[in-house]
Amino acid sequence: MMSIIRKPLFAHYVITACLLAVIGFCGFKLHQHAKYDKQLVRAIQSLQDGVTAGYDADFKGHIEKQFSPLVPEEANWINAFKKDSAGYPQNIIAYSFRTMPEFGLVLEKMTIHEDTVYCLLRLRDREEFDVTAKFIQKGDVFLLDDLRNIAAFYKRLTCYNLYLIDTAKTQAVK
Amino acid sequence: MMKIEKVTGVLNVILLSFFIIWCTGWLFTGAWYCNPNAEDLSLTSLPRDIGIIPSSMDVMSHYDGRYFTNILHGLNPLAFNWLQGYKLMPVFGVIFLVVSFYFFANTLFVAKSKWMLLLYAGLFATVHFATAPSLPHDLYWMVSAFVYLYPAAFTFLWLGSYIRYIHVRPNEKSIGWFIATVIFLFACIGLNEMFLVSNFILLLVLAVIAVFASDRNVLWKTLPVLLIGFACITFFVASPGISDRAATQHDPNAGVLNVGGIVHAVKDYEFTFGYLLVNGLCVFSSLIILLSFDSVSFRYKIIEEASKPWILGLITLSLFGVSVLMALAFYIPMQINVGYPARVFDSTNIFLQLVFFVTVPLLAFHYKSYDLFKSILPYKNYVIFVLLWWMIAGIFFSNNNIARIKREYTSGKLQKFDQTMKTRFAAINSARQSGLCWQAATVDSIIVPNSTIFYSPELGSNRNPVYWNLAYEIFFKVDEVKREGDTARKVQ
């Protein structure tokens, strides 16, 4: 038996062993990836819950705490996730909410209902933003159902030089 | 008399060639007008943007275990932003089935003429496409063809390669066929859940043959193929995406066995097989094949032994059984209520066609000495002549895919569809090149969405569902694609 394997079919069995190793390795990596992916989904859900709870000083910590288990091992995957959004920084956008400029739209309320984040925005100074009034009216309710949508929303605002401000700073402006 | 018979024989070859060229001509005409749907765009943009391996891992984590289908999503014209190249995919699909079946048939039989074998393969492919329950799923919708057509072609390729591999002596020289077998088998298993069934059964049959073969060399040569085959099946089935998808599509009210699904499957199977019998193309092809050859010679002894009537009968029953099990592999896990899943029978029909094109004619050869056959044989060329005319008339006037493509072409439906898509792509490209910060395109809706060359998913009105709008936006890298008349904005 061994002589058969050793001589004429040696190359066949070497190839087989290599292929089986590759398949096994791919299976292992796939399950590892799926595990991290589930963690990220949980983190995003927590993030949305954090948004619902409102902005506060702990929000930054809250986000970082949720994402921290994914860093650094999953850093590459997070980068891929960013590219997947066709240039929209999907996961970074969440952080953008805490680096808002001091003028623009007032975010009055964000609530979550059935996996949808509802953002109630108010124009701080309507006259300054005539152009934007074509697509954003005072009292508009924006439905942001996923991070990609938030990213698109964020881009749409920035295209018209509009920025979200956080409620604490709004009070200061007022 | 002999001269007339000879002339009829030549005419038959011309008629058969005409039938095949006519059918492939219309299939290629359809290809000229076909365009990607939203799912083609959504599935090819991910591997294009993040690479084949990360995108495959992403899909296999959530949706399926189709590793090779996911690889193909990154290896096609759309993944290289070549929209016009999409029209080549159906042409490739037709040629792929012809070539793979030719290779398989050439492995089984020694033909007097390679051209006759090519006609045989051409007939097999054209009859398949003419009778496919859903031609878009089978051929024109690229990502669907990866799942429902390509595995059949890969089955022919790996089986043909395996048979050749086993017979190459000395063993050292068989490495080429071994690698071919392994590559085609790996590809075949990673394309579709339904073909897991056929591949699993085929591997089991090979295992049994190898174990009981008098030549132990067959066992030692088959063992690596079996190991790789079963490893690929395990890899597919154990993918996390399989369980995720099963969970989302599980009807909480359905039982584990899903009896309703089985009853549904049997009814649909009856309907499909009934159509194959009634339309005549398969039955007439079977008769033509039987009458065309006076004798049959097999390339390998093992195939000759397998052509004994009782074994052929068993293979015929097995082909029916495999096609039933493949259909059940769709119905049982899919516990959600679906209509007639035509695409499932695009794949199972391949196995049913093998009954008409291979096993039944071979079985009938054993009874050529019967009086009925003997009385027909002197007039066989005339009988074939009549059958071919019948088939040509059928392809012109009956309800089949070739006639439908022709009707849609002459009514201008195909051209209108192509024009709508060209205008749509031009509008999107124009938005992309506008230099505006917010790049938005408004496009026309497709008036008649489903045809022989196109099948939904398509943009819904008011971004409902939003997924297909996102598919366009991500593929073309624009901010917003909406249909004419939409009142909803991207961020609503």
HADDOCK unambig.tbl for C-alpha pairs under 7 A between the chains (distance, minus, plus):
assign (segid A and resid 8 and name CA) (segid B and resid 171 and name CA) 5.34 0.50 0.50
assign (segid A and resid 8 and name CA) (segid B and resid 172 and name CA) 5.00 0.50 0.50
assign (segid A and resid 9 and name CA) (segid B and resid 171 and name CA) 6.38 0.50 0.50
assign (segid A and resid 9 and name CA) (segid B and resid 172 and name CA) 6.48 0.50 0.50
assign (segid A and resid 12 and name CA) (segid B and resid 175 and name CA) 6.66 0.50 0.50
assign (segid A and resid 13 and name CA) (segid B and resid 224 and name CA) 6.45 0.50 0.50
assign (segid A and resid 16 and name CA) (segid B and resid 224 and name CA) 5.89 0.50 0.50
assign (segid A and resid 16 and name CA) (segid B and resid 228 and name CA) 6.70 0.50 0.50
assign (segid A and resid 20 and name CA) (segid B and resid 228 and name CA) 6.56 0.50 0.50
assign (segid A and resid 20 and name CA) (segid B and resid 231 and name CA) 6.93 0.50 0.50
assign (segid A and resid 27 and name CA) (segid B and resid 235 and name CA) 6.23 0.50 0.50
assign (segid A and resid 30 and name CA) (segid B and resid 57 and name CA) 6.05 0.50 0.50
assign (segid A and resid 31 and name CA) (segid B and resid 240 and name CA) 6.61 0.50 0.50
assign (segid A and resid 34 and name CA) (segid B and resid 61 and name CA) 5.04 0.50 0.50
assign (segid A and resid 34 and name CA) (segid B and resid 240 and name CA) 6.75 0.50 0.50
assign (segid A and resid 80 and name CA) (segid B and resid 50 and name CA) 5.94 0.50 0.50
assign (segid A and resid 83 and name CA) (segid B and resid 49 and name CA) 6.54 0.50 0.50
assign (segid A and resid 83 and name CA) (segid B and resid 50 and name CA) 6.28 0.50 0.50
assign (segid A and resid 84 and name CA) (segid B and resid 46 and name CA) 6.24 0.50 0.50
assign (segid A and resid 84 and name CA) (segid B and resid 49 and name CA) 6.41 0.50 0.50
assign (segid A and resid 84 and name CA) (segid B and resid 50 and name CA) 6.38 0.50 0.50
assign (segid A and resid 86 and name CA) (segid B and resid 474 and name CA) 5.56 0.50 0.50
assign (segid A and resid 86 and name CA) (segid B and resid 477 and name CA) 6.21 0.50 0.50
assign (segid A and resid 142 and name CA) (segid B and resid 491 and name CA) 6.49 0.50 0.50
assign (segid A and resid 142 and name CA) (segid B and resid 492 and name CA) 5.21 0.50 0.50
assign (segid A and resid 143 and name CA) (segid B and resid 491 and name CA) 6.71 0.50 0.50
assign (segid A and resid 143 and name CA) (segid B and resid 492 and name CA) 5.45 0.50 0.50
assign (segid A and resid 144 and name CA) (segid B and resid 491 and name CA) 6.93 0.50 0.50
assign (segid A and resid 149 and name CA) (segid B and resid 491 and name CA) 6.51 0.50 0.50
assign (segid A and resid 153 and name CA) (segid B and resid 491 and name CA) 5.78 0.50 0.50
assign (segid A and resid 156 and name CA) (segid B and resid 438 and name CA) 6.45 0.50 0.50
assign (segid A and resid 159 and name CA) (segid B and resid 437 and name CA) 5.40 0.50 0.50
assign (segid A and resid 159 and name CA) (segid B and resid 438 and name CA) 6.21 0.50 0.50
